[in-house]
Amino acid sequence: MRVAVVGAGGQVGAALVRALAGHAVLAWTRADFDLEDFRRGCDLIRASRPQIVILCAALVDVQRAERESDLAFRVNAIAPAIIARASREISARFVYISTDYVFDGDGGAPYDEWATTRPLSVYGRSKRAGEVETLSAHPESLVVRTSSVFGGPGRNFVNAIRQVALSGRNPRVVADEVSSPTYADDLANAISALLAATLGGVFHLTNEGECSRYELARAAIELSGIAANVDPITTAQFRRENPDSAPRPRHSALANLRARAVGVTLPPWRDALTRHLCTPAS
Ligand SMILES: NC(=O)c1ccc[n+]([C@@H]2O[C@H](COP(=O)([O-])OP(=O)(O)OC[C@H]3O[C@@H](n4cnc5c(N)ncnc54)[C@H](OP(=O)(O)O)[C@@H]3O)[C@@H](O)[C@H]2O)c1
């Protein structure tokens, strides 16, 4: 299979390049394929004729999306739709990675793939628009919702918490925001399994279980053997101190119902975190 990974420099993109090592992988970074210049990107797709296009690039900075909403919709919704259409034109399958932030977090239980979406932030709205536009442009597309991703040495919540603790400070972390943390390598292997099974539509893929941001931070520090505490705070307190912060869902754990039904499961998040922390340069 010839597989194009758009956004190969990000944590999910890099993990997919590793997971798909047995295939002919076209690993495109922003320098090769800028979503703001999607026409050039579509030309690259037509010229390279991959059988699968996986879009991992996105504007993922939730705060930046609030400030630059036009850019968020261009990068997270308009460009994906055009890339999905270009993929369909060459009969390539298309994969769009989405987020738990399409939900409001008030459901009281993990969300399944058919749950009603109600994003709270510009980022969430732009990603929901990306899902809708993608499936309209290329109905066979695979839309994978995931959450709280960590993996590799780059910027993510787990690595940021460790850096704060290693600098001798106690991280302050919200204790009433719950999700299902997900290791990029486990996510990539699961996406690879869904592609092998030629499945399409919306799938939820997260590591098993759920925890608060505070619990995730504590586990990261304990498993790293760092002598630091984590100070829990409430979302209300955080928002009082950061009045411009984007609203985030309080309980956005995902139930991976469709993946489990086809035998694709991810290990528990704590096991995944241990493997991430054991990886050199993480
Ligand atoms: N991270 C999470 O917690 C999380 C949770 C749920 C869903 N997701 C979704 O998972 C997918 C992958 O995210 P990730 O965690 O791998 O994020 P990431 O590590 O920040 O990677 C995002 C990549 O997108 C690239 N990018 C941004 N704007 C671009 C543009 N205009 N053109 C081309 N490339 C651009 C970035 O390049 P630069 O480095 O050059 O900016 C970066 O390599 C995204 O669709 C995201 O919405 C992520």
Ligand as a Chemical Component Dictionary entry (heavy atoms), coordinates in Angstrom:
data_LIG
# 
_chem_comp.id                   LIG 
_chem_comp.type                 NON-POLYMER 
_chem_comp.pdbx_formal_charge   0 
_chem_comp.three_letter_code    LIG 
# 
loop_
_chem_comp_atom.comp_id 
_chem_comp_atom.atom_id 
_chem_comp_atom.alt_atom_id 
_chem_comp_atom.type_symbol 
_chem_comp_atom.charge 
_chem_comp_atom.model_Cartn_x 
_chem_comp_atom.model_Cartn_y 
_chem_comp_atom.model_Cartn_z 
_chem_comp_atom.pdbx_ordinal 
LIG N1  N1  N 0  -3.152 16.414 20.870 1  
LIG C1  C1  C 0  -4.316 16.026 21.393 2  
LIG O1  O1  O 0  -4.477 15.942 22.619 3  
LIG C2  C2  C 0  -5.454 15.659 20.477 4  
LIG C3  C3  C 0  -6.662 15.251 21.044 5  
LIG C4  C4  C 0  -7.724 14.905 20.198 6  
LIG C5  C5  C 0  -7.572 14.952 18.833 7  
LIG N2  N2  N 1  -6.393 15.374 18.308 8  
LIG C6  C6  C 0  -6.270 15.443 16.852 9  
LIG O2  O2  O 0  -5.229 14.583 16.446 10 
LIG C7  C7  C 0  -4.624 15.096 15.255 11 
LIG C8  C8  C 0  -3.119 15.100 15.411 12 
LIG O3  O3  O 0  -2.766 15.970 16.477 13 
LIG P1  P1  P 0  -1.363 15.816 17.234 14 
LIG O4  O4  O 0  -1.669 15.507 18.645 15 
LIG O5  O5  O -1 -0.440 14.926 16.477 16 
LIG O6  O6  O 0  -0.882 17.327 17.175 17 
LIG P2  P2  P 0  0.578  17.900 16.923 18 
LIG O7  O7  O 0  1.611  17.017 17.515 19 
LIG O8  O8  O 0  0.531  19.339 17.353 20 
LIG O9  O9  O 0  0.709  17.826 15.339 21 
LIG C9  C9  C 0  -0.032 18.666 14.503 22 
LIG C10 C10 C 0  0.764  18.832 13.232 23 
LIG O10 O10 O 0  0.007  19.637 12.351 24 
LIG C11 C11 C 0  0.912  20.503 11.709 25 
LIG N3  N3  N 0  0.226  21.668 11.190 26 
LIG C12 C12 C 0  -0.426 22.639 11.852 27 
LIG N4  N4  N 0  -0.913 23.544 10.986 28 
LIG C13 C13 C 0  -0.562 23.117 9.749  29 
LIG C14 C14 C 0  -0.770 23.623 8.451  30 
LIG N5  N5  N 0  -1.434 24.773 8.220  31 
LIG N6  N6  N 0  -0.278 22.916 7.406  32 
LIG C15 C15 C 0  0.398  21.770 7.603  33 
LIG N7  N7  N 0  0.658  21.264 8.815  34 
LIG C16 C16 C 0  0.172  21.931 9.876  35 
LIG C17 C17 C 0  1.903  20.883 12.779 36 
LIG O11 O11 O 0  3.051  21.399 12.190 37 
LIG P3  P3  P 0  3.930  22.501 12.939 38 
LIG O12 O12 O 0  4.644  21.757 14.033 39 
LIG O13 O13 O 0  4.820  23.005 11.850 40 
LIG O14 O14 O 0  2.977  23.521 13.475 41 
LIG C18 C18 C 0  2.113  19.538 13.467 42 
LIG O15 O15 O 0  3.134  18.794 12.837 43 
LIG C19 C19 C 0  -5.246 16.473 15.014 44 
LIG O16 O16 O 0  -6.255 16.337 14.029 45 
LIG C20 C20 C 0  -5.898 16.823 16.340 46 
LIG O17 O17 O 0  -7.029 17.653 16.166 47 
LIG C21 C21 C 0  -5.313 15.709 19.087 48 
# 
loop_
_chem_comp_bond.comp_id 
_chem_comp_bond.atom_id_1 
_chem_comp_bond.atom_id_2 
_chem_comp_bond.value_order 
_chem_comp_bond.pdbx_ordinal 
LIG N1  C1  SING 1  
LIG C1  O1  DOUB 2  
LIG C1  C2  SING 3  
LIG C2  C3  SING 4  
LIG C2  C21 DOUB 5  
LIG C3  C4  DOUB 6  
LIG C4  C5  SING 7  
LIG C5  N2  DOUB 8  
LIG N2  C6  SING 9  
LIG N2  C21 SING 10 
LIG C6  O2  SING 11 
LIG C6  C20 SING 12 
LIG O2  C7  SING 13 
LIG C7  C8  SING 14 
LIG C7  C19 SING 15 
LIG C8  O3  SING 16 
LIG O3  P1  SING 17 
LIG P1  O4  DOUB 18 
LIG P1  O5  SING 19 
LIG P1  O6  SING 20 
LIG O6  P2  SING 21 
LIG P2  O7  DOUB 22 
LIG P2  O8  SING 23 
LIG P2  O9  SING 24 
LIG O9  C9  SING 25 
LIG C9  C10 SING 26 
LIG C10 O10 SING 27 
LIG C10 C18 SING 28 
LIG O10 C11 SING 29 
LIG C11 N3  SING 30 
LIG C11 C17 SING 31 
LIG N3  C12 SING 32 
LIG N3  C16 SING 33 
LIG C12 N4  DOUB 34 
LIG N4  C13 SING 35 
LIG C13 C14 SING 36 
LIG C13 C16 DOUB 37 
LIG C14 N5  SING 38 
LIG C14 N6  DOUB 39 
LIG N6  C15 SING 40 
LIG C15 N7  DOUB 41 
LIG N7  C16 SING 42 
LIG C17 O11 SING 43 
LIG C17 C18 SING 44 
LIG O11 P3  SING 45 
LIG P3  O12 DOUB 46 
LIG P3  O13 SING 47 
LIG P3  O14 SING 48 
LIG C18 O15 SING 49 
LIG C19 O16 SING 50 
LIG C19 C20 SING 51 
LIG C20 O17 SING 52 
# 
